[in-house]
């Protein structure tokens, strides 16, 4: 039997290759869109990709099943469960509960496991030459390490009303079936810590049924209504792009079977782009960005959160220009491909050439937490907290205005323009993105808080929780 996990840190996304070495055939489960990784592994291991499997219509990344099928000729196997509204519209071999199929000598049994989504399926795998008992369970976004899939995305991200409570009840019954599996069965989920598809995902790459029975909070409930309430409580804000992923993963779309080569902009090209108000995405670090950047640029740093924040800040129609070094541009392009942001106009390396021709770069002012505390006491500054609501409720600076960074573009009229605004997140990354968005919108009074709320708390400066704030109002 052949098995390999492929893990993409930016989206905390795990895909898998599972196959039969004797027959030289292999299946790919929940593929990322830049599919050369699977083709290269198959070539190295002398395997042929014959099956391409999807557990559900994904919300957080653009599944590469169709690109992989285009390049290999393999068949896509996907769910036909969940009712007419949840059917894939592209050609595939439809799967239903209790179906089974073979990849060489490896048996795949299909489980319909609704809850995260109505059509969700999981795959129970048996290595038939070795045993007649199942050994692996590929759970998609059904069961994670220490958590389960959130049922609220369809309602909160895609606007499909009445789905999250129903999904939570479905999840309870799917978990009751999951508990019937032998404790020794390995569980391989589609996401790990950092994914927005749950609220408490563990960092361990895989688990077992037995471990989850004793350690997963969601498997401890015996009362269905209590479970539903607990599951729906405290879920993080779903990124804006999730709704687009739901559509693109279900319907026909443009296929990109190789990483695009981008046009490199000259200084004159950049000037023309700026005159046309083209969105500029500066992928450099926050310190470099603060020291000098192209006027109007958005700072979305090329780190593990880049893809998610690109999905929050960019749309799928407007072309945008990247600021990135030649050595980073392929990596950045791949990350954007993985959520279908294909509308890249080109890229430029930075601001050196821009500045050398006498153009003035923009800067982002910064403030330390001690300077911020002094100005709060003097009443000369407004504090804007751009973290998630759960972070804010756990502790925040007294009097701080809270707007999640991802919602900022739609709430600009709530932010003062005549008083200095100190913007903070947990450590300074999200606040740099938020400040750059505000600067692009014409705000000249924003200041990024160095070290964010973590530095504020480490300095033992005063905080309050949401409970305290409510008591004071």
C-alpha positions as CSV (number, residue, x, y, z in Angstrom):
1,X,0.0,0.0,0.0
2,X,1.2,3.5,-0.8
3,X,0.3,6.5,1.4
4,X,1.5,10.1,1.4
5,X,0.1,13.3,3.0
6,X,0.7,16.6,1.1
7,X,0.3,19.5,3.5
8,X,-0.1,23.1,2.4
9,X,0.7,25.4,5.4
10,X,-1.0,28.6,4.0
11,X,-4.5,27.1,4.1
12,X,-3.6,24.4,6.7
13,X,-4.8,22.0,4.0
14,X,-4.0,18.3,3.8
15,X,-4.5,16.2,0.6
16,X,-3.6,12.6,0.2
17,X,-2.3,10.0,-2.2
18,X,-3.4,6.5,-1.4
19,X,-2.7,3.6,-3.7
20,X,-1.7,0.1,-4.5
21,X,2.0,-0.5,-5.2
22,X,1.4,-3.9,-6.7
23,X,-0.9,-2.6,-9.5
24,X,0.8,0.8,-9.7
25,X,-2.4,2.7,-9.2
26,X,-3.1,5.6,-6.9
27,X,-5.9,7.9,-5.8
28,X,-5.6,11.6,-4.9
29,X,-8.0,12.9,-2.2
30,X,-9.0,16.7,-2.0
31,X,-6.2,17.9,-4.4
32,X,-4.9,21.5,-4.2
33,X,-5.1,23.4,-7.5
34,X,-1.4,23.5,-8.4
35,X,-1.4,19.7,-9.1
36,X,2.2,19.2,-10.3
37,X,3.0,18.1,-6.8
38,X,0.9,14.9,-7.3
39,X,2.1,14.2,-10.8
40,X,5.7,14.5,-9.6
41,X,5.1,12.1,-6.7
42,X,3.4,9.6,-8.9
43,X,6.2,9.8,-11.4
44,X,8.8,9.3,-8.7
45,X,7.0,6.3,-7.1
46,X,6.2,4.8,-10.6
47,X,2.4,5.1,-9.9
48,X,-0.5,6.0,-12.2
49,X,-3.1,8.4,-10.9
50,X,-6.4,6.7,-11.8
51,X,-8.9,8.0,-9.2
52,X,-9.4,11.6,-8.0
53,X,-11.6,11.9,-4.9
54,X,-13.4,14.8,-3.3
55,X,-15.0,14.7,0.2
56,X,-17.2,17.7,-0.4
57,X,-17.7,21.1,-2.0
58,X,-14.8,23.0,-0.3
59,X,-15.2,26.5,0.9
60,X,-11.6,27.5,1.8
61,X,-9.6,26.5,-1.3
62,X,-10.2,25.8,-5.0
63,X,-10.0,22.0,-5.4
64,X,-7.6,20.9,-8.2
65,X,-9.5,17.8,-9.2
66,X,-10.4,19.0,-12.6
67,X,-6.9,20.3,-13.4
68,X,-5.6,16.9,-12.3
69,X,-8.2,15.0,-14.4
70,X,-7.3,17.2,-17.4
71,X,-3.6,16.3,-17.1
72,X,-3.9,12.6,-16.2
73,X,-7.2,11.4,-17.7
74,X,-8.2,10.0,-14.3
75,X,-11.8,9.9,-13.2
76,X,-13.2,12.3,-10.6
77,X,-15.3,10.6,-7.9
78,X,-17.5,13.0,-5.9
79,X,-20.6,13.0,-3.8
80,X,-24.2,12.6,-5.3
81,X,-25.6,13.0,-1.7
82,X,-27.2,16.0,-0.1
83,X,-30.1,16.6,-2.4
84,X,-30.5,18.5,-5.7
85,X,-29.1,21.8,-4.5
86,X,-25.7,20.2,-3.6
87,X,-24.9,18.4,-6.8
88,X,-21.6,19.0,-8.7
89,X,-22.4,20.3,-12.2
90,X,-19.2,19.0,-13.8
91,X,-18.7,15.4,-15.1
92,X,-17.9,12.9,-12.3
93,X,-18.6,9.5,-11.1
94,X,-21.3,10.0,-8.4
95,X,-20.9,8.4,-5.0
96,X,-23.5,7.6,-2.4
97,X,-23.5,6.2,1.1
98,X,-22.3,2.5,1.3
99,X,-20.8,2.6,-2.2
100,X,-17.4,1.0,-2.6
101,X,-14.7,0.8,-5.2
102,X,-11.2,-0.5,-5.6
103,X,-7.9,1.3,-6.4
104,X,-5.9,-1.7,-7.3
105,X,-6.1,-3.9,-4.1
106,X,-7.1,-1.0,-1.9
107,X,-10.8,-0.9,-1.0
108,X,-12.6,2.4,-0.5
109,X,-16.0,2.4,1.3
110,X,-18.1,5.6,1.0
111,X,-19.7,7.1,4.1
112,X,-22.2,10.0,3.8
113,X,-21.2,12.2,6.7
114,X,-23.3,15.4,6.5
115,X,-23.0,18.2,9.0
116,X,-20.2,20.5,7.7
117,X,-22.0,20.4,4.4
118,X,-25.1,18.4,3.2
119,X,-23.2,16.4,0.5
120,X,-20.1,15.6,2.6
121,X,-18.7,12.1,2.2
122,X,-15.8,10.3,3.9
123,X,-13.7,7.3,2.8
124,X,-13.1,4.2,4.9
125,X,-10.0,2.4,3.5
126,X,-9.0,-1.3,3.7
127,X,-5.7,-2.7,2.6
128,X,-7.2,-6.0,1.4
129,X,-4.0,-8.0,0.9
130,X,-3.1,-7.4,4.5
131,X,-6.5,-7.5,6.3
132,X,-10.3,-7.5,5.8
133,X,-10.6,-4.8,8.5
134,X,-10.5,-1.0,7.7
135,X,-7.4,0.8,8.7
136,X,-7.8,4.4,7.5
137,X,-10.7,7.0,7.5
138,X,-10.3,10.1,5.3
139,X,-12.6,12.5,7.0
140,X,-12.4,15.6,4.9
141,X,-13.9,18.4,7.0
142,X,-16.1,16.1,9.1
143,X,-13.7,15.1,11.9
144,X,-10.5,17.0,12.6
145,X,-7.9,16.4,15.2
146,X,-9.6,17.7,18.4
147,X,-12.5,19.3,16.5
148,X,-15.3,18.8,13.9
149,X,-16.3,20.7,10.8
150,X,-18.3,23.9,11.4
151,X,-21.9,23.8,10.0
152,X,-22.4,27.5,9.7
153,X,-20.4,28.3,6.6
154,X,-23.2,27.9,4.1
155,X,-25.3,30.4,6.0
156,X,-22.6,32.9,7.1
157,X,-20.4,32.8,4.1
158,X,-22.7,31.8,1.2
159,X,-25.9,33.3,2.6
160,X,-27.9,30.1,2.4
161,X,-30.4,30.6,5.2
162,X,-31.6,27.9,7.5
163,X,-28.6,25.6,7.0
164,X,-26.5,25.9,10.1
165,X,-28.8,24.5,12.7
166,X,-29.9,21.7,10.4
167,X,-26.2,21.0,9.7
168,X,-25.4,20.9,13.4
169,X,-28.0,18.3,14.0
170,X,-26.7,16.3,11.0
171,X,-23.2,16.5,12.5
172,X,-24.4,15.0,15.8
173,X,-25.8,11.9,14.0
174,X,-22.7,11.6,11.7
175,X,-20.5,11.6,14.8
176,X,-22.7,8.9,16.4
177,X,-21.9,6.7,13.4
178,X,-18.2,7.7,13.6
179,X,-18.1,6.4,17.1
180,X,-18.9,2.9,15.9
181,X,-15.6,2.6,14.1
182,X,-12.8,0.6,15.8
183,X,-10.5,2.7,18.0
184,X,-7.4,1.7,16.0
185,X,-8.6,3.2,12.7
186,X,-6.4,6.1,11.6
187,X,-8.2,9.4,10.8
188,X,-6.8,11.7,8.2
189,X,-8.6,15.1,8.0
190,X,-8.4,17.7,5.2
191,X,-7.3,20.5,7.5
192,X,-5.1,21.2,10.5
193,X,-4.5,24.0,13.0
194,X,-5.0,27.5,11.5
195,X,-7.9,26.5,9.2
196,X,-11.1,28.5,9.4
197,X,-13.2,25.4,8.8
198,X,-13.4,24.8,12.5
199,X,-12.7,26.6,15.8
200,X,-10.2,24.4,17.7
201,X,-8.3,22.3,15.2
202,X,-5.2,20.5,16.6
203,X,-1.7,20.7,15.2
204,X,-1.1,16.9,15.1
205,X,-1.2,15.8,11.4
206,X,-3.4,12.8,11.9
207,X,-5.2,10.9,14.7
208,X,-7.2,7.8,15.5
209,X,-10.8,7.1,16.2
210,X,-9.9,6.1,19.8
211,X,-8.0,9.3,20.4
212,X,-10.8,11.4,19.2
213,X,-13.3,9.5,21.4
214,X,-11.4,10.6,24.5
215,X,-9.9,13.9,23.5
216,X,-12.2,15.6,21.0
217,X,-14.7,18.0,22.7
218,X,-17.4,17.3,20.2
219,X,-17.5,13.6,20.8
220,X,-18.2,14.0,24.5
221,X,-21.9,15.0,24.2
222,X,-24.8,12.7,24.7
223,X,-27.4,15.4,24.5
224,X,-28.1,16.5,20.9
225,X,-29.4,20.0,21.7
226,X,-26.5,20.8,24.0
227,X,-24.1,19.6,21.2
228,X,-25.8,21.9,18.7
229,X,-25.5,24.9,20.9
230,X,-21.8,24.2,21.7
231,X,-21.0,23.6,18.0
232,X,-22.5,26.8,16.8
233,X,-20.9,28.9,19.6
234,X,-17.6,30.7,19.1
235,X,-17.0,29.9,15.4
236,X,-14.5,32.3,13.8
237,X,-15.4,34.9,11.1
238,X,-15.6,33.1,7.7
239,X,-13.3,34.8,5.2
240,X,-15.1,36.7,2.4
241,X,-13.8,34.5,-0.4
242,X,-15.5,31.3,0.9
243,X,-18.7,32.1,-1.0
244,X,-16.8,32.2,-4.2
245,X,-15.0,28.9,-3.5
246,X,-18.4,27.3,-2.9
247,X,-19.5,28.3,-6.4
248,X,-16.3,27.6,-8.2
249,X,-15.9,24.2,-6.6
250,X,-19.4,23.1,-7.7
251,X,-19.7,24.5,-11.2
252,X,-17.7,24.6,-14.5
253,X,-14.8,27.0,-14.4
254,X,-11.5,27.9,-16.1
255,X,-8.8,25.4,-15.7
256,X,-5.2,26.4,-15.1
257,X,-2.9,23.3,-15.5
258,X,0.4,25.1,-14.8
259,X,1.6,28.0,-12.8
260,X,1.3,31.2,-14.9
261,X,4.4,33.2,-15.7
262,X,3.7,36.8,-14.8
263,X,4.6,40.0,-16.7
264,X,7.2,42.1,-14.9
265,X,6.2,45.8,-14.7
266,X,8.6,48.6,-15.5
267,X,8.5,51.9,-13.5
268,X,6.5,53.4,-16.3
269,X,4.1,50.4,-16.2
270,X,3.7,51.0,-12.4
271,X,3.0,54.7,-12.9
272,X,0.3,53.9,-15.5
273,X,-1.2,51.3,-13.2
274,X,-1.3,53.8,-10.3
275,X,-2.9,56.4,-12.5
276,X,-5.6,53.8,-13.4
277,X,-6.1,53.1,-9.7
278,X,-5.0,49.5,-10.1
279,X,-4.9,47.6,-6.8
280,X,-1.3,47.1,-5.7
281,X,-0.6,44.2,-3.3
282,X,2.7,44.6,-1.5
283,X,3.7,41.1,-0.2
284,X,6.8,42.3,1.7
285,X,7.1,42.2,5.5
286,X,5.3,44.8,7.6
287,X,8.6,46.6,8.6
288,X,9.7,47.0,5.1
289,X,6.2,48.2,4.1
290,X,6.1,50.7,7.0
291,X,9.5,52.2,5.9
292,X,8.3,52.9,2.4
293,X,5.8,51.6,-0.1
294,X,4.1,52.5,-3.4
295,X,1.2,54.9,-2.6
296,X,-2.1,53.2,-2.2
297,X,-0.6,49.7,-1.8
298,X,-2.2,47.0,0.3
299,X,0.2,45.2,2.6
300,X,-0.6,41.4,2.6
301,X,2.6,39.8,3.8
302,X,3.8,36.6,2.1
303,X,3.6,34.4,5.2
304,X,1.3,31.5,6.2
305,X,-1.7,33.8,6.3
306,X,-1.2,35.4,2.9
307,X,-3.8,33.3,1.1
308,X,-6.5,33.9,3.6
309,X,-6.0,37.6,3.7
310,X,-5.7,37.9,0.0
311,X,-9.2,36.2,0.0
312,X,-10.5,38.8,2.5
313,X,-9.1,41.8,0.7
314,X,-9.2,41.1,-3.1
315,X,-12.1,40.4,-5.4
316,X,-12.3,38.1,-8.4
317,X,-12.9,40.6,-11.1
318,X,-10.5,43.5,-10.5
319,X,-6.9,43.0,-11.8
320,X,-4.2,43.6,-9.2
321,X,-0.4,44.2,-9.3
322,X,1.9,42.3,-7.0
323,X,5.0,43.7,-5.2
324,X,7.4,40.7,-4.7
325,X,11.0,39.7,-5.3
326,X,11.8,37.5,-8.3
327,X,12.6,34.7,-5.9
328,X,9.2,34.8,-4.3
329,X,6.8,35.4,-7.2
330,X,6.2,31.8,-8.1
331,X,5.3,30.9,-4.5
332,X,3.0,33.9,-4.3
333,X,1.3,33.0,-7.6
334,X,0.7,29.4,-6.4
335,X,-0.9,30.7,-3.2
336,X,-3.2,32.9,-5.2
337,X,-4.0,30.0,-7.6
338,X,-5.1,27.9,-4.7
339,X,-8.1,30.2,-4.1
340,X,-8.8,31.0,-7.7
341,X,-7.4,34.6,-7.6
342,X,-6.2,34.4,-11.2
343,X,-6.7,38.1,-12.1
344,X,-3.0,39.1,-11.5
345,X,-2.0,41.9,-13.9
346,X,1.7,41.4,-13.2
347,X,4.4,42.1,-10.6
348,X,7.2,44.5,-9.7
349,X,10.1,44.0,-7.3
350,X,9.6,46.9,-5.0
351,X,10.1,50.7,-4.6
352,X,13.8,51.0,-5.2
353,X,13.4,51.9,-8.9
354,X,10.4,54.0,-8.1
355,X,12.3,56.0,-5.5
356,X,15.4,56.3,-7.6
357,X,13.4,58.2,-10.2
358,X,12.5,60.8,-7.6
359,X,9.1,59.5,-6.7
360,X,8.1,59.8,-3.0
361,X,7.2,56.6,-1.3
362,X,4.4,56.4,1.3
363,X,5.2,55.4,4.9
364,X,3.1,53.8,7.6
365,X,3.7,55.6,11.0
366,X,4.1,53.3,14.0
367,X,3.6,53.6,17.7
368,X,4.8,51.5,20.7
369,X,2.3,50.3,23.3
370,X,3.8,52.6,25.9
371,X,3.4,55.6,23.6
372,X,-0.2,54.5,22.9
373,X,-1.0,54.2,26.6
374,X,0.2,57.7,27.2
375,X,-1.8,59.1,24.4
376,X,-4.9,57.3,25.5
377,X,-4.5,58.8,28.9
378,X,-4.1,62.3,27.3
379,X,-7.2,61.6,25.1
380,X,-5.4,62.4,21.9
381,X,-5.9,59.1,20.0
382,X,-8.6,56.7,18.9
383,X,-7.9,52.9,19.2
384,X,-9.1,50.5,16.5
385,X,-8.9,46.7,17.3
386,X,-9.0,44.6,14.1
387,X,-8.8,41.2,15.7
388,X,-11.5,38.5,15.6
389,X,-14.5,38.9,17.9
390,X,-13.4,36.0,20.1
391,X,-10.0,37.6,20.7
392,X,-11.6,40.9,21.5
393,X,-14.0,39.3,24.0
394,X,-11.2,37.6,25.8
395,X,-9.4,40.9,26.5
396,X,-9.0,44.3,24.9
397,X,-7.9,47.9,25.5
398,X,-10.7,49.8,27.3
399,X,-12.6,52.0,24.9
400,X,-11.2,50.4,21.8
401,X,-13.5,50.3,18.7
402,X,-13.7,46.7,17.3
403,X,-14.0,46.0,13.6
404,X,-12.6,42.7,12.2
405,X,-10.0,43.6,9.6
406,X,-11.8,41.6,7.0
407,X,-15.0,43.8,7.4
408,X,-13.2,47.1,7.4
409,X,-13.8,48.0,3.8
410,X,-17.5,48.0,4.4
411,X,-17.4,50.1,7.6
412,X,-15.1,53.0,6.7
413,X,-17.7,55.6,7.6
414,X,-17.5,54.4,11.3
415,X,-13.8,55.4,11.6
416,X,-12.8,59.0,12.5
417,X,-10.7,60.9,10.0
418,X,-9.8,64.0,12.1
419,X,-8.2,62.2,15.1
420,X,-5.2,59.9,15.0
421,X,-6.3,56.3,14.8
422,X,-4.0,53.6,16.4
423,X,-4.7,50.3,14.7
424,X,-3.8,47.0,16.4
425,X,-4.3,43.3,16.1
426,X,-2.5,40.6,18.1
427,X,1.0,41.1,16.9
428,X,1.0,43.7,14.1
429,X,0.5,41.7,10.9
430,X,-3.3,42.1,10.4
431,X,-3.1,45.7,11.6
432,X,-0.5,46.5,8.9
433,X,-3.0,45.1,6.3
434,X,-5.8,47.1,7.9
435,X,-3.8,50.3,8.0
436,X,-2.8,49.9,4.4
437,X,-6.5,49.5,3.4
438,X,-7.3,52.7,5.3
439,X,-4.5,54.6,3.7
440,X,-5.7,53.4,0.2
441,X,-9.2,54.7,1.2
442,X,-7.7,58.2,1.8
443,X,-7.1,58.1,5.6
444,X,-4.0,60.1,6.5
445,X,-4.3,59.6,10.3
446,X,-3.6,55.9,10.9
447,X,-0.8,54.5,13.0
448,X,0.2,50.8,13.3
449,X,0.7,49.6,16.9
450,X,4.1,47.8,17.1
451,X,3.6,44.3,18.7
452,X,-0.1,44.7,18.9
453,X,-2.2,43.5,21.8
454,X,0.4,40.9,22.7
455,X,2.9,43.6,23.4
456,X,0.3,45.6,25.4
457,X,-0.5,42.6,27.6
458,X,3.1,41.7,28.1
459,X,3.8,45.2,29.3
460,X,1.1,44.7,31.9
461,X,-0.9,47.6,30.6
462,X,-4.6,47.6,31.6
463,X,-7.1,45.5,29.7
464,X,-10.8,44.5,30.1
465,X,-12.9,41.6,28.9
466,X,-16.2,41.9,27.1
467,X,-18.0,40.9,30.3
468,X,-16.5,43.8,32.1
469,X,-17.2,46.2,29.3
470,X,-20.9,45.2,29.3
471,X,-21.1,45.8,33.0
472,X,-19.7,49.3,32.6
473,X,-22.3,50.3,29.9
